[in-house]
């Protein structure tokens, strides 16, 4: 091996080592989330609305911790005749520490007073609703009169640590989703309400997921 070959090999090793070091350092910030769909379907079955409601969440395969500042929910009304009303003001997030947090539906140019009650959403028979929402606690104004935007991650770094005595890397949190199903002519005060819990689990990913060739999968 010539001195030139040795130089090229040294540079290659330094570059590869640097990439691996940066990747391993960044993985501490990468997480993945899963939704317990089976549990949710069981709740629907218990109140006999399995064929009427379908709920999905738009989760990516993995996130940077700082990137997860909002959730996206898809609700489909499969009923042929009943409306579904989403009572946003009664919905809430329960974080990994068990603390209840009011949720706020993210609308374009969110400038209204957060102390005001939120207007519910109506899903007509056979239609879909897709909405972004976040915890009220992470919302900040960009300026004194500017719109509110999520300024912090929904999951804190400290909440990803294993509980004492636990070996399960999945950390639970949840969403209480409050829906009302009824004929459009039914008075508001007699519409039946359903408090359904969407159970999530979040996990910090191992360092191998940060490798450049793995992230392209």
N, C-alpha and C positions, 0 to 999 in steps of 0.2 A: 504494500500500500504506500503510495507516494504521500508527500507532505500535503499536496493539494487535495488528495482524496480524504486524508485525515481531517483537513479543515472543513470540507463539505460535510463529512459525517458529524463533526462536532457541532456545526451550525444546525444540522438537522435534529440532533438530539436535543439541543437547547430549545429549538422551536417547538418540538413535540412536548417536551417537559413543561414549557410555558403554557401551552394550550391545555394540557392535562391539569396543571395547577389551577388555572383560571376556571376551568370547568368544574373541578371538584369544589372550589370555593363557592361557586355560584349555586351548586345543587342544594345548599342549605336553605335557599330561598324558593325551591321548586316544590310544588304540591300537586296532588291529584285528589279528585272528589268523586264520590259515587252516591247515587240516590237509591234508597231501598224501595224499589218499585213493588216488590212482592208484599211488603208490609202495607204500602199505601192501597194496593188492590184489596187486601184483606179488610181494611177499614171501610172501603167502598161497599164490599160485600155485606158487612155487618149492618149497614144502614140501607141496604137494597138499592144502591144507585150505581152499581158496577157498569151497567150498560149506558148510563147517562153522562158520565164524566170521564175525561181522559186528561191526565196531567203529565207533562214532560218538562225537562230542564235542559237548556243548551249549555252543557259542560264541555269544555275542551279536554283533550287527553291529559294535559298538565298545564299548570300556571306558574309564573313567578309569583311569589307570595304577595308582593306589592301590587300585582296586576288584578287580583281578585277583589274588586271593590263593589261589585254589583252582581246580581243573579238575574237570569232570564228565564221566565216561566211561560210555558205554552199550555193553555187550557182549551180543550175542545168540548163543545156541547153536543153530545150524541143523541140528545132527546129530540123526538120528532115534534114536540109541542110545548115543552117547558123552557122558560128562560133560566139562565144561571146568573145570579148576581154575585159579584165578588166584593165582599165587605172589607176593603183595604184597612179601614180604621180598626177593625177587630183582629186583623192578622198581626203576627209578630214573629221575630226571630228569637230563638233560644240559643245563645252562644255556647261554646265548649265549657265555659265556666258555670253554665246554668243560669246566666243572667238574661232576663227578657228585654228585648229591644223592639221598640216601635219601628215598623217598616214604612218606607216612603216610596211611592210609585214615581219613577223618574220620567218626567215629561219634558218636552222641549222648552228650554229656557225656564227652568224651575226657579221662580222668583217669589212665589206667594209665601205668606206667613206660615211657618211650619206648625204653629199652634192651632191653625184651623183644621177642622175635620176634613178628611179626604173624601172626595166623591167616589162612590162605588162604580164598578164597571158592569155593564149588562152584556151577556153573550146570548144572542138569539139562537133558536134551535138550528142545529146543523152548522153553526159557525165557530170560528176560532178566535182566541184572544192571545196575543203575545205582548208581554210587558216586561220592562226592566224595573227592578226595585233594589233598594239597599236599606241598610240600617240608618236610622235618623242620627245616630251617634257619629257617623263618619262623614256627614255632610258639612261642607264649609262654603262660605261665599267667596268668589274670586275677588270681589271688591265690596265696598260698603253697600252698593245697590245692585251688584251683579247677581247672576243666577247661582243657586246652590249646586255643588258638584261633589261626588264622593272624593274625599281627600286622603283617606286612609284605607288600608285593607280590612276586609270583614273579619279575617282571622289573624290574630296577633301571633307573633313568633313564639311568645311564651306559652301560648295555648297548644302548641304542637308537641310540647314535652310530654313524655309518658307519665301517667299518674303513678305515685308510689306503689310498688308491688305489681304493676301491670306490665305485661309483655306484648299487649296488643298495640300495634303502631297506628291503628285507625282511631281518630278522635271524633266523637259524635257531636253534632249540632243539628238543629231542626228548624222548620218553618211551620207555624200554625196557620193553616189556610182556612178561612171562614167563607163558606158558600151558602147561597140560598137558591133552592130550586122550586119553581112554581109556575103556574099559568100566568101570562103577562097581566091578566086582569085581577089577580089576587092582591088584596090590600097589603101594604108593606108590613103592618104589624102582625099579620098572621102567616107570613111566609115561613116555612120550616128552615131552620139553620143547621148547618153541618160544620163542626169544627174538626178538620182533618189535619193530621200531622205528617209532614214530609220529612222523613228521617234521612240525614246525610252523614257521611263519614269523610273526614279529610286526613290525608297522610303525607308526611314529608318524604320525598323520594330519595332513594339512595344515590350515591355519587355517580354511578354508572350511567344514569339517565341524562347526565349533563354532557356526556361525550358527544362531539359534533356529529359523528356518523350515526349515533343513536337518535339524536334529536330530529333527524331528517326522515325517520320512519313514519 
